[in-house]
Amino acid sequence: MSPIKFFRFSLLSGAALAVGSAFAQTTDSSQAILNALVRKGVLSADEAKQVAADAAKAVAGDDVVTNPADKYIKRLTLTGRFQVQFADLGTGIANAAANPAATQHFLLRRIYLGTRVDFTNSLSGYVNYDFANVSFDAAFIEWKQSDAFVLDAGLKKVPFNYEEVTSSGSLKAIERSTVTRFFDEPNNGRRLGAASYRTGLYLSGTEGGLFYSVAATNPERNEYSGDGTSGPTINGNVGVNGASTNTNNNIAYFGWAGYGDKFSGGTYKVGVEGGFLPDQGGPGTTLGQGNNISEYGVFADVAAGDFNIQAEYLSAKDDHGVSATQDAKPTGYWVQPSYYVIPKVLEAVVRYSYIDSDHRGVAISDGIRSAPSGGTMDKLSEWYIGGNWYIQGNDVKLQAGYIHGESKDTVTGASASAKTDGLRSQMQINF
């Protein structure tokens, strides 16, 4: 090949590679260009074949499936979520000689790394792990027969508490509300630990505007690694590989159903929910004594133009949740309006939440993450006022807000109070 032709060949090869990589042109269109160059005598047939091969190699991604016999694997997807927070919260206790130390701290709230594998025959597997909290966010096998029939087996969040099941990457108020945390966070003698992560079977689907989800699971929350003899035991719970004991050897049941649709200029969704957890109730953290938890709720999510409002009401019956002679019937709700000051870019958010523990007891630290405790009270409320800057939708966003929380009245009915005030901010990246 002459020097001039070699230079021309190299130039055209580089151009073909660049165009192929940047714009991922189809094989047919690329071949048509090369055929025209051959007819004009710019390239020989062999040179055209080499350019085509080099371009194809440049735009083809490496196959992460290394075993060529794994023809049942269709696709592998990696996902991730990084959330970095700063919390500055102080708690003051009425008539106390001294207040608890304030929180002023940076933290890695979530560091998710997930993998989803799609197989043939409508099967898939998904694992999402949170390195910041040494816990699984999801780990299940899924069979999707249709939109109306999706069966999952493994670890995920149960269909109860709309705010809890809402992805952490889509939360408008950075953290979930006081009532959600009281109902769902692990039982510490006050909180119920009655939803969120469970291992079991899940059936869900949508048909038109109707949606449903039901689950039969282990009764305990257990997203951590280990089986009680290896790996961490957190809040008294062993990990996802734990064995049945007298405290958790019965099946819990959860479910919700509702309807959602569009209307002129917006959308809406409403639903009802419930759960039954055998042997998970009782005073303090004593489980497996025949005390059950029954829980119920309703939720709504309405969007109209740049305005959105979400709300939920929850109630429960915790057998002997106060003492051996007294049940607890806690109730609570949250309401969250939001408005896009600049559509899809800058959003203002307000949320009010309230929990009445019905004498079981609740601390500020139970319902407001990172807040110093103000002692065990009977009721807890929180105001959150903040804003969200959607730099690239939920994939890249900056959030900040002011928090005011107040707990009041002791579980025995005596007058008492504690207040928390401060700021919380968070930077999030999804991929």
C-alpha angles and dihedrals in degrees: 000000000000119000091248093049091045090053091048091047092049092048093050092045091053091047092050091049093048094047092045093049097044100042104019094222118200121261092245096055093044091050091050090057092048091048090053091051090051092051090051091050094243091120134021120233091255092049090050090052091052093049090049092049093048092048092049091050092050096054097040114096119222113263109242090201102086098182109080089199091066094091092147090070110090103174143354120207129190120207135180145176128198120191122180117187140189118200126189108177132154130187127208122194119207114247092358121143090223137009126227119264113276124244115241108159149132115226142175098239097185133000105182126183117178140180127199122189119194116204132186119266091052093287126137140165128212133190124178119178129191109214092184093061100027090237144111119254092189138350117169148129117235134202113190111194091168140326087277095051121044119157121195128185120192139034123343140119116294120240097261130101110029094216092051093052091047107103115261087231091062100046112126096199097047094235130041121260129272093254093049092051092046092053099039112029116094117285109266096167092281110042117069101226086208105143143013119073118028136152116233146077123322129191120187142155151153130230117180104314094337121101134178142171131184131179140191109197148150107287096233129078106243117162096141129099123255138047103251094274095060131026126025128319106211125192088347093304125118121217138273091284095053123133129236119270135173089275097058111017095117129079122251123213130211136172149157137188135184150137133256133179146150127266132183104304098355154027137248139196129187130176150161126227142186146171142191122203116185118213092001097107135074139092118324115334095322106129136173095048098116095268114135136198121220118185137183139181150165128213141185136191119188127177124186118174108305093346126090133175127187126183140169138183121202134186135173144183113220109190108232087349092153102035142328088283103035132065123210121226105184121186134185147156144195132206122193124182119181136180134194106234086183109023113255091349114063122027132183117212134191125180132179121189133178136186130189107193093194091230097311089107138238133203127207088245089057093061106025113055116231092008118131112247119258095197131272112309135165101240136034133187134179138194119201120188116177152123139241127214109202102203091170104000113270089329093075117016142144121215133186136168149164119244129203118178132174132188121191146176121031120251089257091057100256118142113259138136145187130189134205125198132173150093136286128190135177140188116205135192123182128187 
